[in-house]
Amino acid sequence: MSTSDGPLSGVRVVDLTAMVMGPYCTQIMADMGADVVKVEPPAGDNTRYISVGPEPGMAGVFVNVNRGKRSVVLDLRGEEEKAALRRLVGRADVFIHSMRASAIAKLGFGYPDVAALNPSIVYTNCYGYGRGGPDANLTAYDDTIQAECGLPFAQEQLTGEASYVGTILADKVAGMTALYATMMALFHRERTGEGQEVEVSMFETMAAFMLVEHANGAMFSPPLGSAAYPRALTPNRKPYRTRDGYLSALVYNDKQWSAFVGAVRPPWAGEQFATLEQRARRIDKVYALLAETFLERTTGEWLELLRSLDIPAAPVRTLDELFDNPQLNQGGFFETVETPYGPVRFPGPPARFSRTPGHVAGPAPRLGDHTAEVMAADG
């Protein structure tokens, strides 16, 4: 059992998820104090083997999104193992899985089966596609969901070539959505005592995510224009080259624009760019003109000037540079945990709580590390 005093202390989670979407959701729950029992097949979660790690079966991606959990190996093809899982379910607050609906039902752990064992349980399904549509039974991964929701199309508008973004965005956004959906169901249960079934799908999640700004004119009846939000898709929206590198800067609202023009005095800054509405209508041209101007000074010179004017600006960093970032390090973002496979420097929880702080829950488990322990406690 978790001894954390985080906001989810005392919450018991039976986790049958694999890869990233579901494990990322339950990793956050573990960091916030929940006791997460990760149920794995004999071969283990595939993410144990997909990247570099300190020993076989402990790849970096797995270690990060499964930290602080307890690993139990159950071959659910056997009746004895199914009975063991039923015992776990009977004492859990949350049951979460990432199997197809037909597969989990065939095993005997669909929502009706689990609710019969534990009526107050929150049962969360993590799917590729929602059960209400024709694609419900399709296999889904981050790449295919990025394609479905329009991300490669958006990249093509920026670069001229369809491409994925450089992170597994669909997995992680869907994982966070599964987290908040599960928390809402737990909140409802806290007030009423009622358990319920929750469904979160990657495609529907990412469609909602993309259509925050990209519903745009298409959401009205009749449509007032394309779904695409122009500022996000203009080809010149990219980091600016400087004399010695790259810079991200957004001279956006009228106050920022006035301060920038007053300090830099670019010769092209006429009345046609004076207001946000005027700039929005000519946004690609604005970005192109700013690109010419930013070539005139170094990144450091621009950062000093822009930040003095309260204009958002940042250097373009590498991923490795995040580990040396003063903001992250001085703020206590990273937490080093001693593990059986050596010290691991984890990125910690980004949310801070004044009374019930979370923290990195502990090392990720080796495959089956806790089978005997958990089965003895729940047997």
C-alpha positions as a Markdown table, in Angstrom:
| # | Residue | x | y | z |
|---|---|---|---|---|
| 1 | Met | 0.0 | 0.0 | 0.0 |
| 2 | Ser | 1.1 | 3.5 | -0.7 |
| 3 | Thr | 2.2 | 5.6 | 2.3 |
| 4 | Ser | 2.1 | 8.9 | 0.4 |
| 5 | Asp | 0.1 | 11.7 | 1.9 |
| 6 | Gly | -0.8 | 13.0 | -1.6 |
| 7 | Pro | -4.3 | 13.9 | -2.5 |
| 8 | Leu | -5.1 | 10.3 | -3.7 |
| 9 | Ser | -3.7 | 8.6 | -0.7 |
| 10 | Gly | -5.8 | 5.6 | 0.1 |
| 11 | Val | -7.2 | 5.2 | -3.4 |
| 12 | Arg | -6.6 | 1.7 | -4.8 |
| 13 | Val | -6.2 | 1.3 | -8.6 |
| 14 | Val | -6.2 | -2.0 | -10.6 |
| 15 | Asp | -4.4 | -1.1 | -13.8 |
| 16 | Leu | -4.6 | -3.3 | -16.9 |
| 17 | Thr | -3.3 | -0.7 | -19.3 |
| 18 | Ala | -0.2 | -0.9 | -21.5 |
| 19 | Met | 1.9 | 1.3 | -23.7 |
| 20 | Val | 1.6 | 5.0 | -22.8 |
| 21 | Met | -2.0 | 6.4 | -22.7 |
| 22 | Gly | -3.2 | 4.4 | -19.7 |
| 23 | Pro | 0.1 | 4.1 | -17.9 |
| 24 | Tyr | 0.6 | 7.8 | -18.1 |
| 25 | Cys | -2.8 | 8.3 | -16.5 |
| 26 | Thr | -2.0 | 5.9 | -13.7 |
| 27 | Gln | 1.5 | 7.2 | -13.2 |
| 28 | Ile | 0.1 | 10.6 | -12.2 |
| 29 | Met | -2.3 | 8.8 | -9.9 |
| 30 | Ala | 0.7 | 7.0 | -8.2 |
| 31 | Asp | 2.6 | 10.2 | -7.8 |
| 32 | Met | -0.4 | 11.7 | -6.1 |
| 33 | Gly | -0.5 | 8.9 | -3.5 |
| 34 | Ala | -2.7 | 6.1 | -5.1 |
| 35 | Asp | -1.7 | 2.5 | -4.7 |
| 36 | Val | -1.5 | 1.4 | -8.3 |
| 37 | Val | -1.3 | -2.4 | -9.0 |
| 38 | Lys | -0.1 | -2.9 | -12.6 |
| 39 | Val | -1.4 | -6.2 | -13.9 |
| 40 | Glu | 0.9 | -7.5 | -16.7 |
| 41 | Pro | 0.8 | -10.6 | -18.8 |
| 42 | Pro | 3.8 | -13.0 | -18.5 |
| 43 | Ala | 5.7 | -11.2 | -21.3 |
| 44 | Gly | 5.2 | -7.8 | -19.7 |
| 45 | Asp | 4.1 | -4.5 | -21.0 |
| 46 | Asn | 5.7 | -3.9 | -24.5 |
| 47 | Thr | 7.1 | -0.5 | -23.4 |
| 48 | Arg | 9.5 | -2.5 | -21.2 |
| 49 | Tyr | 11.5 | -3.2 | -24.4 |
| 50 | Ile | 11.2 | -0.2 | -26.7 |
| 51 | Ser | 14.0 | 2.2 | -25.6 |
| 52 | Val | 17.3 | 2.2 | -23.8 |
| 53 | Gly | 17.4 | 1.2 | -20.2 |
| 54 | Pro | 19.7 | 0.1 | -17.4 |
| 55 | Glu | 18.7 | -3.6 | -17.7 |
| 56 | Pro | 16.5 | -5.7 | -19.9 |
| 57 | Gly | 12.8 | -5.0 | -19.5 |
| 58 | Met | 13.4 | -1.6 | -17.8 |
| 59 | Ala | 13.5 | 0.8 | -20.8 |
| 60 | Gly | 13.3 | 4.5 | -20.1 |
| 61 | Val | 9.8 | 5.0 | -21.4 |
| 62 | Phe | 8.5 | 2.2 | -19.2 |
| 63 | Val | 10.4 | 3.3 | -16.1 |
| 64 | Asn | 9.0 | 6.8 | -16.4 |
| 65 | Val | 5.3 | 6.1 | -16.9 |
| 66 | Asn | 5.2 | 3.2 | -14.5 |
| 67 | Arg | 7.1 | 4.6 | -11.6 |
| 68 | Gly | 5.7 | 3.9 | -8.1 |
| 69 | Lys | 3.4 | 1.1 | -9.2 |
| 70 | Arg | 3.4 | -2.5 | -8.1 |
| 71 | Ser | 3.7 | -5.2 | -10.8 |
| 72 | Val | 1.6 | -8.3 | -10.7 |
| 73 | Val | 1.9 | -11.0 | -13.4 |
| 74 | Leu | -1.3 | -12.8 | -14.2 |
| 75 | Asp | -2.0 | -14.9 | -17.2 |
| 76 | Leu | -5.7 | -14.2 | -17.6 |
| 77 | Arg | -6.2 | -17.2 | -19.8 |
| 78 | Gly | -6.3 | -19.3 | -16.7 |
| 79 | Glu | -9.2 | -19.5 | -14.2 |
| 80 | Glu | -7.0 | -19.3 | -11.2 |
| 81 | Glu | -5.5 | -16.0 | -12.4 |
| 82 | Lys | -8.9 | -14.6 | -13.2 |
| 83 | Ala | -10.0 | -15.4 | -9.7 |
| 84 | Ala | -7.0 | -13.6 | -8.4 |
| 85 | Leu | -7.9 | -10.5 | -10.4 |
| 86 | Arg | -11.5 | -10.7 | -9.1 |
| 87 | Arg | -10.1 | -10.5 | -5.6 |
| 88 | Leu | -8.2 | -7.4 | -6.5 |
| 89 | Val | -11.2 | -5.8 | -8.1 |
| 90 | Gly | -13.3 | -6.4 | -5.1 |
| 91 | Arg | -11.2 | -4.1 | -3.0 |
| 92 | Ala | -10.4 | -1.5 | -5.6 |
| 93 | Asp | -11.6 | 2.1 | -6.1 |
| 94 | Val | -10.6 | 2.2 | -9.8 |
| 95 | Phe | -10.4 | -0.4 | -12.5 |
| 96 | Ile | -8.7 | 0.9 | -15.7 |
| 97 | His | -7.8 | -1.0 | -18.9 |
| 98 | Ser | -6.7 | -0.4 | -22.5 |
| 99 | Met | -8.0 | -3.5 | -24.2 |
| 100 | Arg | -10.6 | -3.5 | -26.9 |
| 101 | Ala | -14.2 | -3.8 | -25.6 |
| 102 | Ser | -14.6 | -7.3 | -27.1 |
| 103 | Ala | -11.3 | -8.6 | -25.6 |
| 104 | Ile | -12.0 | -7.4 | -22.0 |
| 105 | Ala | -15.5 | -8.7 | -22.2 |
| 106 | Lys | -14.3 | -12.1 | -23.4 |
| 107 | Leu | -12.0 | -12.3 | -20.4 |
| 108 | Gly | -15.0 | -11.7 | -18.1 |
| 109 | Phe | -13.9 | -8.2 | -16.9 |
| 110 | Gly | -16.3 | -5.9 | -18.8 |
| 111 | Tyr | -18.0 | -3.3 | -16.8 |
| 112 | Pro | -21.1 | -5.4 | -15.9 |
| 113 | Asp | -18.8 | -8.2 | -14.6 |
| 114 | Val | -16.7 | -5.8 | -12.6 |
| 115 | Ala | -19.6 | -3.8 | -11.3 |
| 116 | Ala | -21.2 | -7.0 | -10.1 |
| 117 | Leu | -18.2 | -7.7 | -7.9 |
| 118 | Asn | -17.8 | -4.0 | -6.8 |
| 119 | Pro | -20.8 | -1.8 | -7.5 |
| 120 | Ser | -19.0 | 1.4 | -6.3 |
| 121 | Ile | -16.0 | 1.0 | -8.5 |
| 122 | Val | -15.0 | 3.6 | -11.1 |
| 123 | Tyr | -14.3 | 1.6 | -14.3 |
| 124 | Thr | -12.3 | 3.5 | -17.0 |
| 125 | Asn | -12.0 | 2.2 | -20.6 |
| 126 | Cys | -9.0 | 3.6 | -22.6 |
| 127 | Tyr | -9.8 | 3.0 | -26.3 |
| 128 | Gly | -8.4 | 4.0 | -29.6 |
| 129 | Tyr | -11.8 | 4.9 | -31.0 |
| 130 | Gly | -15.1 | 5.3 | -29.1 |
| 131 | Arg | -17.5 | 2.4 | -29.1 |
| 132 | Gly | -20.3 | 4.5 | -30.7 |
| 133 | Gly | -18.7 | 4.7 | -34.2 |
| 134 | Pro | -17.9 | 2.4 | -37.1 |
| 135 | Asp | -14.1 | 2.4 | -36.3 |
| 136 | Ala | -14.6 | 1.1 | -32.7 |
| 137 | Asn | -12.7 | -2.1 | -33.3 |
| 138 | Leu | -9.7 | -0.7 | -35.2 |
| 139 | Thr | -6.2 | -0.9 | -33.7 |
| 140 | Ala | -4.8 | 2.6 | -32.8 |
| 141 | Tyr | -1.5 | 4.0 | -32.0 |
| 142 | Asp | -0.3 | 7.6 | -31.5 |
| 143 | Asp | 0.9 | 7.9 | -35.2 |
| 144 | Thr | -2.5 | 6.9 | -36.6 |
| 145 | Ile | -4.4 | 9.0 | -34.3 |
| 146 | Gln | -2.3 | 12.0 | -35.1 |
| 147 | Ala | -3.1 | 11.4 | -38.7 |
| 148 | Glu | -6.8 | 11.0 | -38.0 |
| 149 | Cys | -7.1 | 14.3 | -36.0 |
| 150 | Gly | -5.4 | 16.5 | -38.6 |
| 151 | Leu | -1.9 | 17.0 | -37.0 |
| 152 | Pro | 0.1 | 15.9 | -40.1 |
| 153 | Phe | -2.2 | 18.2 | -42.2 |
| 154 | Ala | -1.4 | 21.1 | -39.9 |
| 155 | Gln | 2.4 | 20.3 | -40.1 |
| 156 | Glu | 2.1 | 20.3 | -43.9 |
| 157 | Gln | 0.7 | 23.8 | -43.9 |
| 158 | Leu | 3.7 | 24.9 | -41.9 |
| 159 | Thr | 6.5 | 23.0 | -43.6 |
| 160 | Gly | 5.2 | 21.8 | -47.0 |
| 161 | Glu | 5.3 | 18.2 | -46.0 |
| 162 | Ala | 2.9 | 16.1 | -43.9 |
| 163 | Ser | 4.6 | 14.9 | -40.7 |
| 164 | Tyr | 4.0 | 13.9 | -37.1 |
| 165 | Val | 4.8 | 16.2 | -34.3 |
| 166 | Gly | 8.0 | 15.2 | -32.4 |
| 167 | Thr | 6.3 | 13.8 | -29.3 |
| 168 | Ile | 3.6 | 11.1 | -28.7 |
| 169 | Leu | 1.0 | 13.8 | -28.2 |
| 170 | Ala | -2.1 | 11.8 | -28.7 |
| 171 | Asp | -1.1 | 9.2 | -26.1 |
| 172 | Lys | -0.3 | 11.8 | -23.5 |
| 173 | Val | -3.3 | 14.1 | -24.1 |
| 174 | Ala | -5.6 | 11.0 | -24.0 |
| 175 | Gly | -3.8 | 9.8 | -20.8 |
| 176 | Met | -4.5 | 13.2 | -19.1 |
| 177 | Thr | -8.1 | 13.1 | -20.3 |
| 178 | Ala | -8.5 | 9.6 | -18.8 |
| 179 | Leu | -7.0 | 11.0 | -15.6 |
| 180 | Tyr | -9.4 | 13.9 | -15.2 |
| 181 | Ala | -12.4 | 11.8 | -16.3 |
| 182 | Thr | -11.6 | 9.2 | -13.7 |
| 183 | Met | -11.2 | 11.9 | -11.0 |
| 184 | Met | -14.6 | 13.4 | -11.9 |
| 185 | Ala | -16.2 | 9.9 | -11.5 |
| 186 | Leu | -14.4 | 9.5 | -8.1 |
| 187 | Phe | -15.7 | 12.9 | -7.1 |
| 188 | His | -19.2 | 11.9 | -8.0 |
| 189 | Arg | -18.8 | 8.7 | -6.0 |
| 190 | Glu | -17.5 | 10.7 | -3.0 |
| 191 | Arg | -20.7 | 12.7 | -3.0 |
| 192 | Thr | -23.2 | 9.9 | -3.9 |
| 193 | Gly | -21.6 | 6.5 | -3.4 |
| 194 | Glu | -22.3 | 5.6 | -7.0 |
| 195 | Gly | -19.7 | 4.0 | -9.2 |
| 196 | Gln | -19.9 | 4.3 | -12.9 |
| 197 | Glu | -18.2 | 3.4 | -16.3 |
| 198 | Val | -16.0 | 6.0 | -18.0 |
| 199 | Glu | -15.0 | 5.8 | -21.6 |
| 200 | Val | -12.0 | 7.8 | -23.1 |
| 201 | Ser | -10.9 | 7.3 | -26.6 |
| 202 | Met | -7.7 | 8.7 | -28.3 |
| 203 | Phe | -9.4 | 9.8 | -31.5 |
| 204 | Glu | -12.3 | 11.6 | -29.9 |
| 205 | Thr | -10.0 | 13.2 | -27.3 |
| 206 | Met | -7.6 | 14.5 | -30.0 |
| 207 | Ala | -10.5 | 15.7 | -32.2 |
| 208 | Ala | -11.7 | 17.7 | -29.3 |
| 209 | Phe | -8.1 | 18.9 | -28.6 |
| 210 | Met | -7.5 | 20.0 | -32.2 |
| 211 | Leu | -10.9 | 21.6 | -32.6 |
| 212 | Val | -10.4 | 24.0 | -29.7 |
| 213 | Glu | -9.0 | 26.6 | -32.1 |
| 214 | His | -9.4 | 24.8 | -35.4 |
| 215 | Ala | -13.2 | 24.6 | -35.3 |
| 216 | Asn | -13.0 | 28.3 | -36.2 |
| 217 | Gly | -15.4 | 29.3 | -39.0 |
| 218 | Ala | -16.6 | 25.7 | -39.6 |
| 219 | Met | -18.5 | 25.5 | -36.3 |
| 220 | Phe | -21.1 | 28.0 | -37.3 |
| 221 | Ser | -24.2 | 27.3 | -39.4 |
| 222 | Pro | -23.8 | 28.1 | -42.2 |
| 223 | Pro | -20.0 | 27.9 | -42.1 |
| 224 | Leu | -18.2 | 31.2 | -42.0 |
| 225 | Gly | -15.0 | 29.8 | -43.3 |
| 226 | Ser | -12.5 | 27.0 | -43.0 |
| 227 | Ala | -12.0 | 25.1 | -39.8 |
| 228 | Ala | -8.3 | 26.1 | -39.8 |
| 229 | Tyr | -7.2 | 28.9 | -37.4 |
| 230 | Pro | -4.9 | 31.0 | -39.6 |
| 231 | Arg | -2.3 | 32.1 | -37.1 |
| 232 | Ala | -1.5 | 28.6 | -36.1 |
| 233 | Leu | -1.0 | 27.4 | -39.6 |
| 234 | Thr | 0.8 | 30.2 | -41.4 |
| 235 | Pro | 4.0 | 28.9 | -42.9 |
| 236 | Asn | 6.1 | 31.7 | -41.3 |
| 237 | Arg | 5.0 | 30.8 | -37.8 |
| 238 | Lys | 8.2 | 29.2 | -36.6 |
| 239 | Pro | 11.2 | 30.1 | -34.5 |
| 240 | Tyr | 13.1 | 33.2 | -35.8 |
| 241 | Arg | 16.7 | 33.0 | -37.0 |
| 242 | Thr | 18.9 | 35.5 | -35.2 |
| 243 | Arg | 22.5 | 36.5 | -35.9 |
| 244 | Asp | 23.8 | 33.5 | -34.0 |
| 245 | Gly | 20.9 | 31.0 | -33.5 |
| 246 | Tyr | 17.2 | 30.8 | -33.0 |
| 247 | Leu | 14.6 | 32.6 | -30.9 |
| 248 | Ser | 10.9 | 32.1 | -30.1 |
| 249 | Ala | 9.1 | 35.4 | -29.7 |
| 250 | Leu | 5.5 | 36.5 | -29.9 |
| 251 | Val | 4.8 | 40.2 | -30.4 |
| 252 | Tyr | 1.1 | 39.7 | -30.1 |
| 253 | Asn | -1.2 | 42.2 | -28.5 |
| 254 | Asp | -1.3 | 45.9 | -29.1 |
| 255 | Lys | 0.6 | 46.8 | -26.0 |
| 256 | Gln | 3.4 | 44.4 | -26.9 |
| 257 | Trp | 3.4 | 45.6 | -30.5 |
| 258 | Ser | 3.6 | 49.2 | -29.5 |
| 259 | Ala | 6.5 | 48.5 | -27.2 |
| 260 | Phe | 8.4 | 46.5 | -29.8 |
| 261 | Val | 7.9 | 49.1 | -32.6 |
| 262 | Gly | 8.9 | 51.9 | -30.2 |
| 263 | Ala | 12.1 | 50.2 | -29.1 |
| 264 | Val | 13.2 | 48.6 | -32.5 |
| 265 | Arg | 11.7 | 51.1 | -35.0 |
| 266 | Pro | 11.5 | 48.7 | -38.0 |
| 267 | Pro | 11.0 | 50.7 | -41.2 |
| 268 | Trp | 8.1 | 48.5 | -42.3 |
| 269 | Ala | 5.9 | 49.0 | -39.2 |
| 270 | Gly | 3.2 | 51.2 | -40.7 |
| 271 | Glu | -0.5 | 51.9 | -39.8 |
| 272 | Gln | -1.6 | 48.7 | -41.6 |
| 273 | Phe | -0.2 | 46.7 | -38.7 |
| 274 | Ala | -1.3 | 49.0 | -35.9 |
| 275 | Thr | -4.0 | 46.8 | -34.3 |
| 276 | Leu | -4.4 | 43.2 | -33.5 |
| 277 | Glu | -7.2 | 42.8 | -35.9 |
| 278 | Gln | -5.2 | 44.3 | -38.7 |
| 279 | Arg | -2.2 | 42.1 | -38.0 |
| 280 | Ala | -4.4 | 39.0 | -37.8 |
| 281 | Arg | -5.6 | 39.6 | -41.3 |
| 282 | Arg | -2.0 | 39.8 | -42.5 |
| 283 | Ile | -0.4 | 37.4 | -40.1 |
| 284 | Asp | 1.9 | 35.6 | -42.5 |
| 285 | Lys | 3.2 | 38.9 | -43.8 |
| 286 | Val | 3.8 | 40.1 | -40.2 |
| 287 | Tyr | 5.8 | 37.0 | -39.4 |
| 288 | Ala | 7.9 | 37.3 | -42.5 |
| 289 | Leu | 8.7 | 40.9 | -41.7 |
| 290 | Leu | 9.6 | 40.1 | -38.1 |
| 291 | Ala | 11.8 | 37.3 | -39.4 |
| 292 | Glu | 13.9 | 39.9 | -41.4 |
| 293 | Thr | 14.2 | 42.1 | -38.3 |
| 294 | Phe | 15.3 | 39.3 | -35.9 |
| 295 | Leu | 18.3 | 38.5 | -38.1 |
| 296 | Glu | 19.8 | 41.8 | -37.1 |
| 297 | Arg | 20.8 | 40.9 | -33.5 |
| 298 | Thr | 22.0 | 37.9 | -31.5 |
| 299 | Thr | 19.6 | 35.7 | -29.6 |
| 300 | Gly | 21.0 | 37.0 | -26.3 |
| 301 | Glu | 20.5 | 40.6 | -27.3 |
| 302 | Trp | 16.9 | 40.0 | -28.4 |
| 303 | Leu | 16.1 | 38.1 | -25.2 |
| 304 | Glu | 17.4 | 41.0 | -23.1 |
| 305 | Leu | 15.4 | 43.6 | -25.0 |
| 306 | Leu | 12.1 | 41.6 | -25.4 |
| 307 | Arg | 12.0 | 40.5 | -21.8 |
| 308 | Ser | 12.6 | 44.1 | -20.6 |
| 309 | Leu | 9.5 | 45.0 | -22.7 |
| 310 | Asp | 7.5 | 42.2 | -21.2 |
| 311 | Ile | 7.2 | 40.5 | -24.6 |
| 312 | Pro | 7.2 | 36.6 | -24.4 |
| 313 | Ala | 10.5 | 35.3 | -25.7 |
| 314 | Ala | 12.6 | 32.2 | -25.2 |
| 315 | Pro | 15.6 | 30.5 | -26.7 |
| 316 | Val | 15.1 | 27.3 | -28.7 |
| 317 | Arg | 16.4 | 24.6 | -26.4 |
| 318 | Thr | 17.4 | 21.0 | -27.0 |
| 319 | Leu | 15.7 | 18.2 | -25.0 |
| 320 | Asp | 18.9 | 17.4 | -23.2 |
| 321 | Glu | 19.1 | 21.0 | -22.0 |
| 322 | Leu | 15.9 | 20.6 | -20.0 |
| 323 | Phe | 17.9 | 18.6 | -17.5 |
| 324 | Asp | 20.2 | 21.6 | -16.8 |
| 325 | Asn | 17.4 | 24.3 | -16.9 |
| 326 | Pro | 17.7 | 26.7 | -14.0 |
| 327 | Gln | 13.9 | 27.2 | -13.8 |
| 328 | Leu | 13.3 | 23.5 | -13.5 |
| 329 | Asn | 16.2 | 22.8 | -11.2 |
| 330 | Gln | 15.8 | 25.6 | -8.7 |
| 331 | Gly | 12.1 | 25.0 | -8.6 |
| 332 | Gly | 12.7 | 21.4 | -7.5 |
| 333 | Phe | 11.1 | 19.9 | -10.6 |
| 334 | Phe | 13.4 | 16.9 | -10.9 |
| 335 | Glu | 13.5 | 14.2 | -8.2 |
| 336 | Thr | 16.3 | 11.6 | -8.0 |
| 337 | Val | 15.1 | 8.2 | -6.8 |
| 338 | Glu | 17.4 | 5.3 | -5.8 |
| 339 | Thr | 16.3 | 2.2 | -7.5 |
| 340 | Pro | 17.6 | -1.4 | -7.7 |
| 341 | Tyr | 18.9 | -0.6 | -11.2 |
| 342 | Gly | 20.7 | 2.6 | -10.1 |
| 343 | Pro | 19.7 | 6.2 | -9.4 |
| 344 | Val | 17.0 | 7.7 | -11.7 |
| 345 | Arg | 16.4 | 11.4 | -12.2 |
| 346 | Phe | 12.7 | 11.7 | -12.8 |
| 347 | Pro | 10.7 | 14.7 | -14.0 |
| 348 | Gly | 8.4 | 15.3 | -11.0 |
| 349 | Pro | 4.7 | 16.2 | -10.8 |
| 350 | Pro | 4.1 | 19.6 | -12.3 |
| 351 | Ala | 1.0 | 20.3 | -10.1 |
| 352 | Arg | 1.8 | 21.5 | -6.6 |
| 353 | Phe | -0.5 | 21.1 | -3.6 |
| 354 | Ser | -0.1 | 23.1 | -0.4 |
| 355 | Arg | -1.6 | 20.5 | 2.0 |
| 356 | Thr | -1.3 | 17.2 | 0.2 |
| 357 | Pro | 1.8 | 17.4 | -2.0 |
| 358 | Gly | 2.5 | 14.6 | -4.5 |
| 359 | His | 6.0 | 13.4 | -5.4 |
| 360 | Val | 7.6 | 10.7 | -7.6 |
| 361 | Ala | 6.1 | 7.6 | -6.0 |
| 362 | Gly | 9.2 | 5.4 | -6.3 |
| 363 | Pro | 11.0 | 3.2 | -8.8 |
| 364 | Ala | 9.2 | 1.4 | -11.6 |
| 365 | Pro | 8.8 | -2.3 | -10.8 |
| 366 | Arg | 10.6 | -5.1 | -12.5 |
| 367 | Leu | 8.2 | -7.6 | -14.1 |
| 368 | Gly | 6.2 | -9.4 | -11.4 |
| 369 | Asp | 8.1 | -7.8 | -8.5 |
| 370 | His | 5.0 | -7.6 | -6.3 |
| 371 | Thr | 2.9 | -10.6 | -7.4 |
| 372 | Ala | 3.5 | -12.6 | -4.2 |
| 373 | Glu | 3.1 | -9.5 | -2.0 |
| 374 | Val | -0.1 | -8.4 | -3.5 |
| 375 | Met | -1.7 | -11.8 | -3.8 |
| 376 | Ala | -0.9 | -12.5 | -0.1 |
| 377 | Ala | -2.5 | -9.3 | 1.0 |
| 378 | Asp | -5.6 | -9.8 | -1.2 |
| 379 | Gly | -5.9 | -13.6 | -0.9 |
